[in-house]
Amino acid sequence: MKTDSTRIATPADAANITAIINAAFRIAEEFFIDGNRITQAEVEKLLAKGTFLLAETGDQLDGCVYVELRGERSYLGLLSVDPGRQQGGLGSLLMNAAESYCRERGSHFMDILIVNLREELPAFYRKRGYVENGTTPFPEDVETKIPCHFITMEKYL
């Protein structure tokens, strides 16, 4: 079954969002970080501050992305696709939905952070029109197996 639309998450979705983010990031990041990427309490806090867009097939959550409106600029993060559904276009569907959502609400730029150790990510985002514009430190309170930092990227919407 194909997912072809997204919806805005509600607080009732917090547990499923937490599970999908942790499943997706565990596979992608286990080489440099142990444990879960996010807690349900953190998801609930983000839901109060920004918006999660969800991709679903029936009542099954296939993927999500977080966006936060910040005036002329918006932030996008936690792009997550169920490991069994990756490489099928859901990441692009969620990115398109997130960019449209922010553009329709007056944002002119989208900002993202990617971990420098995830070597496949810059090319993925460059294909989508993002350009690198700097670096920022990785949170000091997150223990990593390998030193790392964030690469900052932006896109004009």
C-alpha positions in Angstrom: 0.0 0.0 0.0 1.3 3.4 -0.9 1.4 6.5 1.3 0.7 9.6 -0.7 -0.4 12.2 1.8 0.5 13.6 5.2 -1.4 14.9 8.2 -0.6 17.1 11.2 0.1 15.1 14.3 -1.9 15.5 17.5 -0.7 14.9 21.1 -2.3 11.4 20.9 0.3 10.5 18.3 3.3 11.1 20.6 4.0 7.4 21.4 3.9 6.3 17.8 6.1 9.3 16.7 8.6 8.3 19.5 8.7 4.7 18.3 9.2 5.6 14.6 12.0 8.1 15.3 13.8 5.7 17.5 13.5 2.8 15.1 14.8 4.9 12.1 17.6 6.6 14.0 18.7 3.4 15.7 19.7 1.9 12.4 21.2 5.0 11.0 23.1 6.2 14.1 24.0 3.0 16.1 27.6 3.2 14.9 28.2 6.4 16.8 25.5 6.7 19.5 23.9 4.2 21.9 20.3 4.2 23.1 17.2 5.9 21.9 17.2 9.2 19.9 14.2 10.7 21.7 11.8 10.1 24.6 8.0 10.5 24.5 8.3 13.4 26.9 10.6 15.1 24.4 8.2 14.5 21.6 5.4 15.9 23.6 7.5 19.0 24.3 8.2 19.4 20.6 4.5 19.0 19.8 3.8 22.0 22.0 6.5 24.1 20.2 6.2 23.0 16.6 4.5 20.5 14.3 5.1 16.9 13.3 3.8 15.9 9.9 2.9 12.2 9.6 2.9 9.8 6.6 0.5 6.9 7.2 -0.9 3.8 5.5 -4.2 3.2 7.1 -3.6 3.4 10.8 0.1 2.5 10.4 2.6 5.3 10.9 5.2 5.1 8.1 7.2 8.2 8.8 7.3 11.7 10.3 9.1 15.0 10.2 9.3 17.9 12.6 9.0 21.5 11.6 9.2 24.6 13.7 8.1 28.0 12.3 10.6 30.7 13.3 9.3 33.7 11.3 11.1 34.1 8.0 13.1 30.9 8.7 11.8 27.5 9.7 13.6 24.5 11.2 13.2 20.9 9.9 14.4 17.9 11.9 13.8 14.3 12.9 13.0 13.1 9.4 12.2 9.5 10.1 10.9 6.7 7.9 10.0 3.2 9.2 13.1 1.0 8.4 10.9 -1.4 6.4 9.6 1.5 4.2 12.9 3.3 3.5 14.1 4.0 -0.1 10.6 4.2 -1.3 10.1 7.9 -1.6 8.5 8.6 1.9 11.4 10.8 2.9 10.9 13.0 -0.2 7.1 13.0 0.5 7.7 14.2 4.0 10.3 16.8 2.9 7.9 18.2 0.3 5.1 18.4 2.8 7.3 20.1 5.4 8.6 22.7 2.9 5.1 23.4 1.7 3.7 23.7 5.2 6.4 26.3 6.2 6.2 28.2 2.9 2.4 28.5 3.2 2.9 30.0 6.6 5.3 32.7 5.5 8.7 31.1 5.8 11.3 31.9 3.1 14.1 29.6 4.3 14.3 26.1 5.8 17.2 25.3 8.2 18.4 21.8 8.9 21.2 20.2 11.0 22.8 16.9 10.0 25.5 15.0 11.8 28.8 15.1 10.0 29.3 11.3 10.5 26.2 10.6 8.3 28.1 10.9 5.1 25.1 10.0 2.9 23.0 13.0 4.1 24.7 16.0 2.5 24.1 14.6 -1.0 20.5 13.7 -0.2 19.8 17.3 0.9 21.9 18.9 -1.8 19.7 17.1 -4.4 16.7 18.8 -2.7 18.3 22.3 -3.0 19.9 22.6 0.4 23.3 24.3 0.7 25.8 23.9 3.5 26.3 27.2 5.5 28.4 26.2 8.5 28.8 23.9 11.5 27.6 23.8 15.1 28.7 21.7 18.0 26.9 18.4 18.9 25.1 18.7 22.2 27.6 18.1 25.1 25.0 16.2 27.1 24.7 13.4 24.4 27.4 10.8 24.7 28.9 9.6 21.4 31.3 6.8 20.5 33.0 9.0 18.0 33.5 12.8 18.1 31.1 14.6 15.9 29.4 17.9 15.1 26.4 19.2 13.1 26.6 20.5 9.5 24.1 23.3 9.0 22.3 23.6 5.7 19.6 25.9 4.4 17.2 26.1 1.4 15.3 29.1 0.0 11.7 28.1 0.0 
